[in-house]
Amino acid sequence: MAFLTNIGSGRTNLLVAGCLSLLLSTSGPAAAQDKAPEADLQPLPQQVSAEFDQILAEIEEQKEDIEHIERRLADLEGVSAAILGGRRDGMWAATFHKTLELARGVAAQEQGGMNVSVYKKSVVRELSDLPGEMYDAIARLRERVVFPSSDLPPEEFVVADHKLFSQLQDLDNFFRAIISYIEIADEFGLDASDEKDYMTRELADAAANRSIFLDLALNDVTMLRSAIATLPANENLADWLSAAQTRIQMTAEAMQTTVNLMGALGMESRQYRQQVLTVTGEITTDVLDVGIIAGLFSQWGKTSIDLLTKEGPKLIFRLLLVLFILFAFYQFAKLVQKGVDRALGSARVRISHLLHRMIVSSVRNIVVLVGALIAISQLGISLGPLLAGIGIAGFIIGFALQDSLSNFASGMMILMYKPFDVGDVVDAGGVNGKVSHMSLVNTTFMTLDNKKLIVPNNLIWQSVITNVTAQRTRRIDLMFGIAYEDDIEKAERVLQEIVDDNEAVLNKPEPRIKLHELGDSSVNFVVRPWVRTDDYWDTYWDITKAVKLRFDEEGLSIPFPQRDVHIIEQKPT
């Protein structure tokens, strides 16, 4: 691949040198405090002495194990030697950190006024040998570092890259040990100026080389993305892009570690911190650095100016074209909306008010959506991934809004089966009133006492729906009772005359007046006239009033339930 060929060119040695100084971090004790006079020193607690003795014993054991491994290495070669050599260097790293742990513990006890003269001599002896051993271990590790070849397949290249950074992390242990040695050496009267100069050179070279390495990796990603845009079906290019992006991530992390170490030694690292912040976008305390903020704004400003200079006219033309397309489709959508509204408003088209509004609104929104997609495509945005993203977002939103979608589905069922429409008086969902507004989510009712109720469609569709005004005519069901001693024929004649005299009562279907039942306290007649739906309640009330008045005139009584209560008095025994 092209981007790997560049890496494998004459700059390889420089990059390998940069890779060898990655992922450094530091820790160490605080600056030494003034030591207490010898006369004020206290005996070291027995528990602390035991801990120090244990650490010294472990250090000696590790050194013996290392000597044993080195004797075995003299007779080995190839893979076995590499594995055993890695184990030896790992043991050296553990020995270094044990030594530094002991040094920090002894220094802390001495600052606390304890007598640590015995252990201090051992620490000085161990620390004196530490730099030389660390340099040897670093040299051996560098010999084992293998830079990934550009001839490898993507999957093998990624494995080799991870192996490379794993080896560099092993080097970090020794670099951390050097930093800790520099910070603790003064406590034991040791001169660490050579080690500090060594680390300063190493970190300066590592930061410079790592910066170049990171820029090259970014360029590789840019070239691969361009290649994928030309050949989107090439899976090999996609694999290489993934490998290059992984390298950027690992390189940025390594660069951040190098920057942290430079800070520990008081070295200037602003430009490298700015580079890491630009690549990763991670908000850290570096953002508080005014110099970094100024540098980033300067870089962004220069990039923006260059972009406007080169692409400005083209961007302006595309922006004007997008605005024109949006405006044209918006006006066209309004015309289509008016046309559909008029067509659906024809007397020959009988659909519900909700369906009418839904069709008109949907047609308008579809036209606007098509225009928006065409406008977006003019900006060079691929519609395929965008539509896929919208689909995934729709699924997530739909899952989160299950109840609302249930109401929507019920609204669709109401729209399809049309059990009622705007203006109908309906008894549904526990509500009785006139339908004033309908949507796919809810229905608005105005009750007979002028209260506005908004009911979810799901509640309406799952209950019995009674459409009071669905038919043009309705039957009024009335019942009137007379006393048992009254004239039945006379009562029936009076009821018939009352119904016939009411102009709202329809002749067809004919009204029915029949003796219905012999009740507990009355003889009951049913009166069932038919009227127009709009005249229902007026006729109901008029007939009821007329029956009471005529019964009074004709001497017909309307009995009411009575109960006789007999009180039986018991005589005392």
ZINORBEL-V180471 format. One record per run of one state. SS is the DSSP state (H for helix, E for strand, - for the rest). FROM is the first residue (numbers start at 0). TO is the last residue. Records with the same first field share a line. If there is no record, write none. Layout:
SS=FROM-TO ; FROM-TO
This chain:
-=0-0 ; 7-10 ; 19-36 ; 40-40 ; 42-44 ; 73-76 ; 111-112 ; 114-115 ; 144-152 ; 188-191 ; 230-233 ; 264-268 ; 280-283 ; 288-288 ; 344-351 ; 377-381 ; 400-400 ; 417-423 ; 428-429 ; 438-440 ; 446-450 ; 461-464 ; 467-471 ; 475-476 ; 482-486 ; 501-503 ; 505-510 ; 518-521 ; 528-528 ; 554-572
H=1-6 ; 11-18 ; 37-39 ; 45-72 ; 77-110 ; 116-143 ; 153-187 ; 192-229 ; 234-263 ; 269-279 ; 284-287 ; 289-343 ; 352-376 ; 382-399 ; 401-416 ; 456-460 ; 487-500 ; 532-553
E=41-41 ; 113-113 ; 424-427 ; 430-437 ; 441-445 ; 451-455 ; 465-466 ; 472-474 ; 477-481 ; 504-504 ; 511-517 ; 522-527 ; 529-531
